[in-house]
Amino acid sequence: MSGVSTARAELGAIDLLRVEANRHLDPKRKAELGQFMTQASVARFMALLFSERKGPVRLLDAGAGVGSLTAAFIDRWGRDAVSVSAYEIDPGLASYLRTTLNGYGNGTFEAKVITRDFIEDAVNQIEFGQKPEFTHAILNPPYKKINSVSDHRMLLRQVGIETVNLYSAFLGLAIELMTEDGEIVAIIPRSFCNGLYYKPFREWLLGKTAIERIHLFHSRTSAFNDDDVLQENIIIKLVRGKKQGQVTISTSSDSSFGDLQSHDYPFGEIVHEGEKQKFIHVPLAPTQSGINGLPVAQRTLYELGLTVSTGPVVDFRVKEFLRALPERGTVPLLYSTHFANGHMEWPRETKKPNALLNHPDMKKWLYPSGFYTVVRRFSSKEERRRIVAHVVNPKAFKAEAIGFENHLNVFHAKKQGLRADVAYGLAVFLNSTVVDDYFRRFSGHTQVNATDLRLIRYPEPMALEALGKWAQSHGELTQELIDQQVEKMNGKGK
């Protein structure tokens, strides 16, 4: 049997250990620790991303599980002159990890299984000048929010890391423990790429490392399909202290990597110069929908005199005012379920109420009747687009006010309705493929927040109105028609 075949066989055996360990994990304990283990094909792909280099190798695997990532790394590098520090706090998994590492006992291979808390241990090493200075790190860190007043949050702040999740904490500490030019390959959620909470971490990360590679799975469930994880994950390769150059973005449909594609991008297309939030954009393919792909869209909502807000009605807090169907003294209450296939259907027979009592206590939660553009905050897995916009036409109901439930984002003009042409123009623009492509570059969430929508640039008022007039003069709008019209606005259509 060849060396490669032997490596695959060994990693296959370790994958069986992973499946067995997963089956025996206490679900409650698993949730507490944020444990999702790496399958063999993903581990092998991650190990191949490291650059060839000479000299002794000191590997960090924090949150090592059964050792799949370390095993893949050793299979790639060989056992000679490799030392491993593998952290695993769960005693059961640590036992499997020792079994894995004991299988690599020949040559000059050294391995330590460390069952201490990685965050505490790493901070102590950084604070007291005992950093081991690893040359490599391969990580599948735990995924769990960190409480703002927790011990972990305080420890991280001691070493200058401000973040909100264990996965970014582990990544940050691994970076701090690396030598200059040390390489880190990690599989982590994409959520750190955008959002206000992760801004300090993004700034810190970009100041410490160069991004060399990002791999994106088209399927959100692919990376951890044994665990029903719907989080969108990426594999990222970082190099400590390296000057930033081009970034390779690769994609595959799933964890078999059978249809792997990759393209190189200037760093300016990944992190836009002058963008205060330092969002990390991940283009799926070279298209015209990047940073300069839509010249006609250069205005902020603020410049247009518009804003977008999360629907203010949280139904469980106003239960006594909810009504299943409209009746005298009520106003419409609109949920995401009232919008589908480009149309608003109200009232609608579902489990959700259709109306809200027009009571003085409700006044501050209501918008005056008028035209509004709404975007659902959550898109389903089956939908082609993340951003799905609809128009609320006040002619659909006779009411002096409208309630918008919390799962809708509402475009308005200082809490007043929009001009009809503007409302329809916004909906068409937001439903275009070019906008959806751009949104996907910086957001891996199925959730579309009002903050995300504020960061998009929009066409001039006259262009929006022209788009709205066009939309109202046509019947059913297909995706093809929408895209063609937006391209014409941009001077690219025929």
C-alpha positions in Angstrom: 0.0 0.0 0.0 1.3 3.5 -0.9 2.0 6.1 1.7 -1.0 8.2 0.6 -3.2 5.1 0.8 -1.9 4.3 4.3 -2.6 7.9 5.4 -6.1 7.7 4.0 -6.7 4.4 5.8 -5.5 5.8 9.1 -7.6 8.9 8.8 -10.5 6.8 7.9 -10.1 4.8 11.1 -9.9 8.1 13.1 -13.1 9.2 11.3 -14.8 6.1 12.7 -13.6 7.2 16.2 -15.2 10.6 15.5 -18.5 9.0 14.6 -18.4 6.7 17.7 -17.5 9.6 20.0 -20.2 11.8 18.6 -22.7 9.1 19.3 -21.7 8.9 22.9 -21.5 12.6 23.6 -24.0 14.0 26.1 -26.1 16.4 23.9 -26.4 18.9 26.8 -22.6 18.8 27.4 -22.0 19.0 23.7 -24.2 22.2 23.5 -22.4 23.7 26.5 -19.0 23.2 25.0 -20.1 24.0 21.4 -18.6 20.8 20.1 -18.8 20.0 16.3 -16.2 17.6 15.1 -14.4 17.6 11.7 -15.0 14.9 9.2 -12.0 13.2 7.5 -12.4 14.8 4.0 -12.5 18.4 5.5 -9.5 17.6 7.8 -7.5 16.3 4.8 -8.4 19.4 2.8 -7.3 21.8 5.6 -4.0 20.0 6.1 -3.2 20.5 2.4 -3.5 24.3 2.7 -0.3 24.7 4.6 2.8 25.8 2.7 5.9 23.6 2.3 8.6 24.7 4.8 11.8 23.3 6.4 12.7 23.0 10.0 11.0 21.7 13.1 7.2 21.9 13.2 5.4 22.9 16.4 1.6 22.4 15.9 -1.3 23.7 18.0 -4.7 22.0 17.8 -7.0 23.8 20.3 -10.3 22.0 20.7 -8.8 18.9 19.2 -11.8 16.5 19.7 -10.7 13.0 18.7 -7.7 14.4 16.8 -8.9 14.3 13.2 -7.2 17.6 12.3 -3.9 16.7 13.9 -4.0 13.3 12.3 -4.6 14.8 8.8 -1.7 17.3 9.5 0.7 14.5 10.4 -0.3 12.4 7.4 0.6 15.4 5.3 3.9 16.3 7.0 5.1 13.0 8.3 6.1 12.2 11.9 9.6 13.4 12.0 10.5 16.7 13.8 6.8 17.3 14.6 5.6 18.2 18.1 1.9 18.7 18.9 0.1 20.5 21.7 -3.5 19.3 21.5 -6.0 20.9 23.8 -9.2 19.0 24.7 -11.2 19.9 27.9 -13.8 17.1 27.6 -12.4 14.0 29.4 -14.2 11.5 27.1 -12.9 13.1 23.9 -9.4 13.5 25.5 -9.4 9.7 25.8 -10.2 9.2 22.1 -7.5 11.9 21.3 -4.8 10.0 23.2 -5.7 6.8 21.2 -5.3 8.8 18.0 -2.0 10.4 18.9 -0.6 7.1 20.3 -0.9 5.7 16.8 1.8 8.1 15.7 4.5 7.1 18.2 7.4 6.4 15.8 10.2 8.7 14.8 10.8 12.0 16.5 7.1 12.7 16.9 6.0 14.3 20.2 2.5 14.9 21.4 0.9 16.4 24.5 -2.8 16.1 25.3 -3.7 19.1 27.4 -7.0 19.0 29.3 -6.8 22.5 30.8 -9.0 25.4 29.6 -7.4 26.7 26.5 -8.3 30.3 27.0 -7.0 30.4 30.6 -3.8 28.6 29.6 -3.1 30.7 26.5 -3.7 34.0 28.3 -1.3 32.9 31.1 1.4 32.0 28.6 1.0 35.3 26.8 0.8 37.4 30.0 3.8 35.8 31.7 6.1 35.5 28.7 6.0 31.7 28.3 4.6 31.6 24.8 5.5 28.3 23.0 5.6 30.1 19.6 3.9 27.5 17.4 4.8 27.3 13.7 1.4 25.9 12.7 -2.1 25.8 14.1 -5.0 23.8 12.8 -8.3 24.5 14.4 -12.0 23.6 14.6 -12.7 25.7 17.7 -15.9 25.5 19.8 -18.9 27.6 18.7 -20.6 29.3 21.7 -21.3 32.9 22.7 -19.2 34.4 25.4 -21.1 36.4 28.1 -20.0 40.0 28.3 -19.2 39.7 32.0 -17.8 36.2 31.9 -14.3 35.2 33.1 -13.3 34.3 29.6 -14.3 37.8 28.3 -12.2 39.4 31.0 -9.2 37.1 30.3 -9.3 37.9 26.6 -9.4 41.6 27.2 -6.2 41.3 29.2 -4.4 40.3 26.0 -6.2 42.8 23.8 -8.8 40.5 22.2 -12.4 41.8 22.2 -14.8 39.2 20.8 -18.1 37.6 21.5 -17.7 33.9 20.6 -15.4 31.1 21.6 -14.5 30.3 18.0 -13.1 33.8 17.4 -11.4 33.8 20.9 -9.6 30.5 20.1 -8.5 31.8 16.7 -7.3 35.1 18.3 -5.3 33.3 20.9 -3.8 30.9 18.4 -2.6 33.9 16.4 -1.0 35.3 19.5 0.8 32.1 20.2 2.3 31.8 16.7 5.8 32.7 15.4 6.2 35.3 12.8 5.2 33.7 9.5 3.3 31.0 11.4 0.4 29.6 9.5 -3.1 29.0 10.9 -5.8 27.0 9.1 -9.2 27.0 10.8 -12.8 26.0 10.0 -15.0 28.6 11.7 -18.4 30.2 11.2 -18.5 33.1 8.7 -20.3 35.4 11.2 -17.2 37.3 12.1 -16.9 38.6 8.6 -19.6 41.2 9.2 -21.7 42.7 12.0 -21.0 45.4 14.5 -20.1 43.0 17.4 -17.2 41.6 15.5 -15.7 44.9 14.3 -13.0 45.0 17.0 -12.0 41.5 16.3 -11.8 42.1 12.5 -9.6 45.1 13.0 -7.4 43.1 15.4 -7.2 40.1 13.0 -6.4 42.2 10.0 -3.6 44.1 11.9 -1.9 40.8 13.0 -2.2 38.5 10.0 -2.6 38.3 6.2 -5.5 36.4 4.7 -4.2 33.9 2.2 -7.1 31.6 1.5 -10.9 31.4 2.2 -12.9 28.3 1.3 -16.7 28.5 1.2 -19.2 25.6 1.0 -22.3 26.3 -1.1 -24.3 24.2 1.3 -24.7 25.5 4.9 -24.9 21.9 6.2 -22.0 20.5 4.4 -19.1 21.0 6.8 -20.8 19.3 9.8 -23.5 17.2 8.2 -23.5 14.7 11.1 -24.5 17.5 13.5 -27.3 19.3 11.6 -25.4 22.5 11.7 -27.0 25.3 9.7 -24.3 27.8 10.4 -22.4 28.9 7.2 -18.8 27.9 7.8 -15.6 28.9 6.0 -12.1 27.5 6.0 -9.6 30.3 6.4 -5.8 30.4 6.2 -4.0 33.2 7.9 -0.3 34.0 8.2 1.0 35.8 11.2 2.9 39.0 10.4 2.9 38.5 6.6 2.4 41.5 4.2 -1.1 41.2 2.8 -1.3 40.2 -0.9 -3.9 38.6 -3.1 -6.5 36.3 -1.5 -7.5 32.9 -3.0 -11.2 32.3 -2.7 -12.3 28.7 -3.4 -15.7 27.1 -3.3 -17.2 23.6 -3.4 -20.7 22.3 -3.2 -20.0 20.1 -0.3 -17.2 18.4 1.8 -16.3 16.0 -1.0 -14.6 19.0 -2.8 -15.4 17.2 -6.1 -16.3 20.5 -7.9 -13.6 22.7 -6.3 -13.1 26.0 -8.0 -10.7 28.8 -7.0 -10.0 32.4 -8.1 -7.5 35.0 -6.9 -8.7 38.5 -5.8 -7.0 41.7 -5.0 -7.2 42.3 -1.2 -9.2 45.5 -2.0 -12.1 43.4 -3.1 -12.0 41.4 0.1 -11.7 44.3 2.5 -12.8 47.5 0.9 -10.5 50.5 1.4 -12.1 53.1 3.6 -14.9 50.9 4.8 -15.1 51.7 8.5 -16.7 48.4 9.5 -13.8 46.3 7.9 -16.2 43.8 6.5 -14.6 40.7 5.0 -16.2 40.1 1.6 -16.2 36.6 0.1 -17.1 36.7 -3.6 -18.4 33.4 -5.0 -17.0 34.1 -8.5 -15.5 36.9 -10.4 -18.5 39.0 -11.5 -19.4 42.6 -12.1 -21.2 42.8 -8.9 -18.2 43.6 -6.7 -17.1 46.8 -5.2 -17.4 48.8 -8.5 -20.0 46.5 -10.1 -22.9 48.9 -9.7 -21.8 52.5 -10.3 -25.4 53.7 -10.4 -25.8 52.7 -6.7 -23.7 55.2 -4.8 -26.1 56.8 -2.3 -26.6 55.9 1.4 -30.1 55.6 2.7 -29.4 58.7 4.9 -28.5 60.7 1.7 -31.8 59.6 0.2 -33.7 60.8 3.3 -34.7 57.2 4.1 -34.0 54.7 6.7 -34.7 51.0 7.5 -35.7 49.7 10.9 -36.6 46.3 12.4 -40.4 45.9 12.8 -41.2 47.2 16.3 -44.0 44.8 17.2 -42.8 41.8 19.3 -45.9 39.7 19.5 -45.4 37.9 22.7 -45.0 41.2 24.5 -48.4 42.5 23.3 -50.5 39.3 23.5 -53.5 41.0 24.9 -53.7 43.3 21.9 -53.4 40.6 19.2 -56.4 39.5 17.1 -56.6 36.5 14.8 -58.6 38.4 12.2 -59.3 42.1 11.5 -62.3 43.6 13.3 -63.6 47.0 14.3 -61.0 49.0 16.2 -58.0 47.0 14.9 -55.2 47.7 12.4 -53.3 45.3 10.1 -50.4 43.4 11.7 -48.0 42.2 9.1 -45.7 39.2 9.5 -43.2 37.6 7.1 -45.9 35.0 6.3 -48.0 37.6 4.7 -45.4 38.0 1.9 -44.6 35.3 -0.7 -43.8 35.1 -4.4 -43.7 38.8 -4.8 -47.2 39.4 -3.4 -48.7 40.5 -0.1 -51.6 38.3 1.1 -53.5 39.8 4.0 -55.4 38.6 5.9 -54.1 35.1 5.8 -55.3 32.0 7.6 -52.2 30.9 9.6 -51.3 30.4 13.2 -50.2 34.1 13.2 -52.6 36.9 14.1 -53.6 39.3 11.3 -54.5 42.3 13.4 -53.6 44.5 16.4 -56.0 46.4 18.6 -55.6 50.1 17.8 -55.1 51.0 21.5 -53.4 54.1 22.9 -50.7 51.8 24.4 -49.9 50.5 20.9 -49.5 53.9 19.1 -45.8 54.1 19.5 -45.4 50.7 17.8 -47.4 51.6 14.7 -46.6 53.3 11.4 -49.1 55.5 9.6 -50.8 54.0 6.6 -48.8 54.3 3.4 -46.4 52.6 1.0 -43.5 50.8 2.6 -40.8 48.4 1.3 -40.2 45.4 3.6 -37.5 42.8 3.6 -37.8 39.6 5.6 -35.2 39.2 8.2 -34.9 35.4 7.7 -34.7 33.7 4.3 -35.4 30.0 4.0 -32.7 27.6 2.8 -34.7 26.9 -0.3 -34.9 30.5 -1.5 -32.5 31.6 -4.3 -32.0 35.1 -2.8 -31.0 36.2 0.7 -32.7 39.6 0.3 -36.4 39.2 -0.5 -38.2 42.5 -0.7 -42.0 43.3 -1.1 -44.1 46.4 -1.2 -46.8 47.2 1.3 -49.6 48.9 -0.7 -52.1 50.7 1.7 -54.9 50.0 -0.8 -54.9 46.4 0.4 -56.6 47.5 3.6 -58.5 50.5 4.9 -56.7 51.5 8.0 -55.1 54.5 9.6 -52.0 52.6 10.8 -50.0 49.4 10.2 -48.2 47.2 12.6 -44.9 45.5 11.4 -43.8 42.4 13.3 -40.2 42.0 14.5 -39.2 39.6 11.7 -39.6 42.3 9.0 -37.2 45.1 8.1 -39.2 48.2 7.1 -37.9 51.0 4.8 -39.6 54.3 5.7 -39.1 58.1 5.6 -38.8 59.2 9.2 -41.4 56.7 10.2 -43.7 57.9 7.4 -44.7 56.1 4.3 -42.7 56.3 1.0 -43.8 57.6 -2.3 -45.2 54.7 -4.3 -42.6 54.9 -7.0 -39.8 54.9 -4.5 -41.3 51.9 -2.6 -41.6 49.8 -5.8 -38.2 51.0 -7.1 -36.5 49.9 -3.8 -38.2 46.5 -4.0 -37.0 45.9 -7.5 -33.5 47.1 -6.8 -33.2 44.9 -3.7 -34.6 41.9 -5.5 -32.0 42.0 -8.2 -29.3 39.4 -8.5 -26.5 42.0 -8.5 -27.6 43.2 -5.0 -28.0 39.7 -3.7 -24.5 38.8 -5.0 -23.0 41.8 -3.4 -24.8 41.0 -0.1 -23.5 37.5 -0.1 -19.9 38.8 -0.4 -20.0 40.2 3.1 -22.8 38.2 4.9 -22.9 34.5 5.4 -26.1 34.7 7.5 -29.5 33.7 6.3 -30.6 36.6 8.6 -30.8 40.0 6.9 -30.5 42.8 9.5 -31.4 46.4 9.2 -27.7 47.2 9.8 -26.8 45.2 6.7 -29.4 47.0 4.6 -28.1 50.4 5.7 -24.6 49.5 4.5 -25.8 48.8 0.9 -25.5 51.7 -1.5 -28.6 52.7 -3.4 -29.5 54.5 -6.7 -30.3 58.2 -7.0 -33.9 59.2 -6.2 -34.8 59.8 -9.8 -33.4 56.3 -10.8 -35.4 54.6 -8.0 -38.5 56.4 -9.1 -38.0 55.4 -12.7 -37.5 51.8 -11.6 -40.7 52.0 -9.6 -42.7 53.4 -12.5 -41.4 50.6 -14.7 -42.3 48.0 -12.1 -45.9 49.3 -11.7 -46.4 49.4 -15.5 -45.5 45.7 -15.8 -47.4 42.7 -14.6 -45.6 39.7 -13.1 -41.9 40.5 -12.7 -39.6 37.6 -13.3 -36.0 37.5 -12.0 -34.8 37.9 -15.6 -36.9 41.0 -16.1 -35.7 42.5 -12.9 -32.0 41.8 -13.6 -32.3 43.2 -17.2 -33.8 46.4 -15.9 -31.2 47.0 -13.2 -28.5 46.3 -15.8 -30.1 49.0 -18.0 -29.9 51.5 -15.1 -26.3 50.6 -14.8 -25.6 51.3 -18.5 -24.9 47.6 -19.2 -28.2 46.5 -20.6 -29.3 46.6 -24.2 
